[in-house]
């Protein structure tokens, strides 16, 4: 059974920022491929990752220094944010 994956507004905004960043370095397609792989993985295996904080789970990209922070409600996976691992807060 595939779980639908929805991106929040914050996640969409971060995805666009990352796309622009990697587009300037001619790595946009590689970044989007890595992103798509993680989304496809979540559609099939959302419960594979442990709950980390506030009922959120985290899946890391394979190549790029990003992670998807998501929760599961019913049969829907919602990506709340896409976070660059080496960014300052």
Secondary structure per residue as TSV (DSSP state, phi and psi in degrees):
chain	resnum	aa	ss	phi	psi
A	1	X	-	360.0	127.1
A	2	X	-	-90.6	136.0
A	3	X	-	-94.8	131.2
A	4	X	E	-68.4	140.2
A	5	X	E	-112.6	126.3
A	6	X	E	-116.5	138.5
A	7	X	E	-97.4	133.4
A	8	X	-	-72.8	170.6
A	9	X	H	-61.0	-42.2
A	10	X	H	-62.0	-42.2
A	11	X	H	-65.5	-40.8
A	12	X	H	-62.8	-40.7
A	13	X	H	-63.2	-45.3
A	14	X	H	-66.3	-35.7
A	15	X	H	-63.2	-44.2
A	16	X	H	-63.2	-41.2
A	17	X	H	-62.0	-43.6
A	18	X	H	-66.7	-39.5
A	19	X	H	-58.5	-46.0
A	20	X	H	-63.1	-42.3
A	21	X	H	-60.5	-49.1
A	22	X	H	-77.3	-22.2
A	23	X	H	-65.1	-37.7
A	24	X	H	-64.6	-23.3
A	25	X	T	-104.8	11.7
A	26	X	T	57.4	36.6
A	27	X	-	-124.7	17.5
A	28	X	H	-60.9	-45.1
A	29	X	H	-64.7	-39.3
A	30	X	H	-64.5	-41.3
A	31	X	H	-62.1	-47.8
A	32	X	H	-65.0	-34.0
A	33	X	H	-64.0	-44.0
A	34	X	H	-62.7	-43.7
A	35	X	H	-59.7	-49.3
A	36	X	H	-60.6	-37.4
A	37	X	H	-60.7	-42.4
A	38	X	H	-69.2	-38.1
A	39	X	H	-64.0	-45.3
A	40	X	H	-62.1	-37.6
A	41	X	H	-64.6	-42.9
A	42	X	H	-63.8	-35.4
A	43	X	H	-60.5	-32.3
A	44	X	H	-96.4	-32.3
A	45	X	H	-136.2	54.7
A	46	X	G	-67.8	-24.8
A	47	X	G	-87.4	1.9
A	48	X	G	-67.5	-27.8
A	49	X	S	-99.3	143.6
A	50	X	-	-74.5	158.4
A	51	X	E	-73.2	128.1
A	52	X	E	-99.9	-53.3
A	53	X	E	-156.6	147.2
A	54	X	T	43.6	41.7
A	55	X	T	64.1	23.4
A	56	X	E	-103.9	148.1
A	57	X	E	-115.7	158.4
A	58	X	E	-131.1	133.1
A	59	X	E	-124.8	131.5
A	60	X	E	-94.3	144.5
A	61	X	-	-64.5	154.2
A	62	X	S	-76.6	-39.6
A	63	X	S	-107.6	-47.4
A	64	X	S	-91.9	153.6
A	65	X	S	-81.4	59.0
A	66	X	E	-129.6	159.1
A	67	X	E	-141.4	151.1
A	68	X	E	-99.8	127.0
A	69	X	E	-106.7	119.2
A	70	X	E	-141.2	163.1
A	71	X	E	-131.8	168.5
A	72	X	E	-125.5	124.5
A	73	X	E	-128.8	116.5
A	74	X	T	66.2	-122.4
A	75	X	T	-109.2	18.1
A	76	X	E	-115.0	131.1
A	77	X	E	-98.9	124.5
A	78	X	E	-114.6	118.3
A	79	X	E	-83.2	113.4
A	80	X	E	-84.6	-31.2
A	81	X	E	-158.7	156.2
A	82	X	E	-118.5	117.4
A	83	X	E	-117.2	131.4
A	84	X	E	-76.6	130.5
A	85	X	T	-69.2	-24.3
A	86	X	T	-110.6	25.2
A	87	X	-	-87.1	152.5
A	88	X	-	-91.7	148.2
A	89	X	-	-111.1	360.0
